[in-house]
Amino acid sequence: MAQIDIMIIRYIVTLFFGVASTASFAGILQKKNIAKLVFIVCFLLLLQGVFYASFGLDAVFASYPIHTHMVLVGALMLFFKCTFANAIIYTLLAYMCCQIPTWISRWAMYTTYYSRIGEFLIYLFVAFTALWIIVKYAATPIHELLQGSKAATMVMGIVPVTYYFFDYYTTVWTEVLYTGNYHVAQFMPSVICVAYLVFAVVFSYEQKQRMEAMEERTILQNELYIVETETESLRELSKITRIHRHDMRHHLALILHLIDENHIDEAREYIQENIERIDEFTPHRFCDMEMLNLILSHFAGQAEEMKAQYCFNIELPDKIPLTKPELCALVSNALENAFYAVGELPEGKRFVDARLCEFKGKLMFSVDNSCDDKIKVVGNRPKINKAGHGYGTRSIMTIANEHNGMAVFQSENGKFSLMVTIPL
């Protein structure tokens, strides 16, 4: 009688462990869901009791996938809106984890003082310890992995699904596992090995994509910060302009006084000084977009400092498919790369030519600049061997791709060209 009681309690603990593990993998083991989960456990116990009364204990174990696992998958889909694939993986992951306390507690059979009660107590301890570890450390990472791509979900399901059918076929529905057949014994280790390799490849690929996306997002955020900073500089410039405009009457009064006193040369010299001062803080006017004009003015000043020839021909269409930060990031990255390249050349060989206009229903942006022979284009990407470079190119390609456009890079005969086309 005691052995039957132990078996029943162990059976209930196993069911509780399985449902709790499934709920933790599904991310639904929360206070607000406790009532639903308790209802699911009680309903499953009722179904299992019906099967036991109708068909016997062996039938309960053999038909566990029908009266327990299929019902649990349906409950996850009905009550918690899980997808069919994820509900199956959550359930079978929990089934696989149920083997942990079973396997460890069976070691008690090989001790001198073995007893069924001792094995049962070990099982209880290991079951609740394993459940605590799963809930606290394993459930959340696994749940997040299964929310990713379909490829990741399929790879995550290889081992639990294969193990489930292998275990039932070789130990419940047949006893082929205990025949000592080599291929049967080595089947699951081989599956685990293959699944590990596939998972490593898929995870590495998705991790790389995630890192590239984060880098591109960081690039765009940095570019936006630069644009905002330069816009603030323009506001400061506007403030200086207002101050000079306010002082203009004093300058004009002094010039008029010099003319009245017939000091023409002094008046001319004073006017020239003020013209030079105004030129120092007056930005070039390349287009009507304030932020873009400031960026172009910045690079124009950079060209003058490095004594490089430049030509910025900007004709903005009425409708632009890019946001202002995106357009500014596109132009800023392209010109930054161009001026970095010409800075490596001697004076007299430095030139940058940038054009932006509408052409045949597309926004066309191109930059041509001189460069040395070290810059190569491999797979439509400039190959740069210096650390910390290449982010600008990624940003340009990301912006073009996000708007169904394309960016083409070419380098030949000491000339580097960028052509970006984006549908209007």
HELIX and SHEET records of a PDB file:
HELIX    1   1 ALA A    2  ALA A   26  1                                  25    
HELIX    2   2 LYS A   31  ASN A   33  5                                   3    
HELIX    3   3 ILE A   34  PHE A   55  1                                  22    
HELIX    4   4 LEU A   57  ALA A   62  1                                   6    
HELIX    5   5 TYR A   64  TYR A   64  1                                   1    
HELIX    6   6 PRO A   65  HIS A   69  3                                   5    
HELIX    7   7 MET A   70  PHE A   80  1                                  11    
HELIX    8   8 PHE A   84  CYS A   97  1                                  14    
HELIX    9   9 GLN A   99  SER A  105  1                                   7    
HELIX   10  10 ARG A  106  TYR A  110  5                                   5    
HELIX   11  11 ARG A  116  ILE A  133  1                                  18    
HELIX   12  12 ILE A  134  ALA A  138  3                                   5    
HELIX   13  13 ALA A  139  LEU A  146  1                                   8    
HELIX   14  14 LYS A  150  ASP A  167  1                                  18    
HELIX   15  15 TYR A  168  VAL A  172  3                                   5    
HELIX   16  16 VAL A  176  THR A  179  5                                   4    
HELIX   17  17 TYR A  182  ALA A  185  1                                   4    
HELIX   18  18 PHE A  187  ASP A  260  1                                  74    
HELIX   19  19 ILE A  264  PHE A  281  1                                  18    
HELIX   20  20 GLU A  290  GLU A  305  1                                  16    
HELIX   21  21 LYS A  324  VAL A  342  1                                  19    
HELIX   22  22 TYR A  391  GLU A  402  1                                  12    
SHEET    1   A 5 GLN A 309  ILE A 314  0                                        
SHEET    2   A 5 PHE A 351  PHE A 359  1                                        
SHEET    3   A 5 LYS A 362  SER A 370 -1                                        
SHEET    4   A 5 LYS A 415  PRO A 423 -1                                        
SHEET    5   A 5 MET A 406  GLU A 412 -1                                        
SHEET    1   B 2 LYS A 376  VAL A 377  0                                        
SHEET    2   B 2 PRO A 382  LYS A 383 -1                                        
END                                                                             
